[in-house]
Amino acid sequence: MNLIDTVLPALPYIQIILSILLIASILLQQRGSSLGGAFGGDNFSSSFHKRRGAELFLFKFTIGISILFVFSVFLNIIITG
């Protein structure tokens, strides 16, 4: 048995877990800018905001989980495609 045969049955469950973790980590993050900042409004507080501590960990965790999720999707496309 090779590695592909062992990963293929578990891949949907891995993707479900990663998607739940990704949604939760995005929802736990604070909103840095208001809607007015997206349309050119003055929102100077969001441009000088620096992440520290748990907020920095959550930001990096979200990036890591999203990279793993995209990798698992590409792996699923390669294996089943």
C-alpha positions in Angstrom: 0.0 0.0 0.0 1.4 3.4 -0.9 0.8 6.8 0.7 -1.9 7.9 -1.7 -4.1 4.9 -0.8 -3.9 5.8 2.9 -4.4 9.5 2.5 -7.3 9.4 0.1 -10.0 8.1 2.5 -9.0 10.6 5.2 -8.7 13.6 2.9 -12.4 14.7 3.1 -12.3 14.6 6.9 -9.0 16.6 7.0 -10.6 19.2 4.7 -13.7 19.5 7.0 -11.5 19.9 10.1 -9.3 22.5 8.4 -12.3 24.4 7.1 -13.9 24.6 10.5 -10.7 25.7 12.1 -10.3 28.3 9.3 -13.8 29.7 9.8 -13.4 29.8 13.6 -10.0 31.6 13.4 -11.3 34.2 11.0 -14.4 34.9 13.1 -12.3 35.2 16.3 -10.1 38.0 14.9 -11.0 41.6 15.7 -12.0 43.9 13.0 -9.2 46.3 12.4 -10.9 48.9 10.1 -14.4 50.0 9.7 -16.4 50.0 6.4 -15.6 53.7 5.9 -11.9 52.9 5.5 -12.7 50.7 2.5 -14.2 53.6 0.6 -11.5 56.1 1.4 -12.7 57.4 4.7 -10.3 58.5 7.4 -9.5 55.7 9.7 -6.0 56.3 11.0 -6.3 54.0 13.9 -6.3 50.9 11.7 -3.2 51.9 9.8 -1.0 52.1 12.9 -2.3 49.0 14.6 0.3 46.4 15.5 -0.6 42.9 16.4 0.8 41.5 19.6 0.5 38.4 21.7 -2.6 36.3 21.1 -3.8 38.4 18.2 -0.5 37.8 16.4 -0.7 34.1 17.1 -4.3 34.0 15.8 -3.2 35.9 12.7 -0.3 33.5 11.9 -2.5 30.5 12.8 -5.1 31.6 10.3 -2.5 32.0 7.6 -1.1 28.5 8.3 -4.5 26.9 8.3 -5.4 28.5 5.0 -2.2 27.3 3.4 -2.8 23.8 4.7 -6.4 23.9 3.4 -5.3 25.1 -0.1 -2.7 22.4 -0.1 -5.3 19.7 0.8 -7.6 20.9 -2.0 -4.8 20.8 -4.6 -3.8 17.3 -3.3 -7.4 16.2 -3.7 -7.5 17.6 -7.3 -4.3 15.8 -8.2 -5.2 12.5 -6.7 -8.8 12.3 -8.0 -8.4 14.3 -11.2 
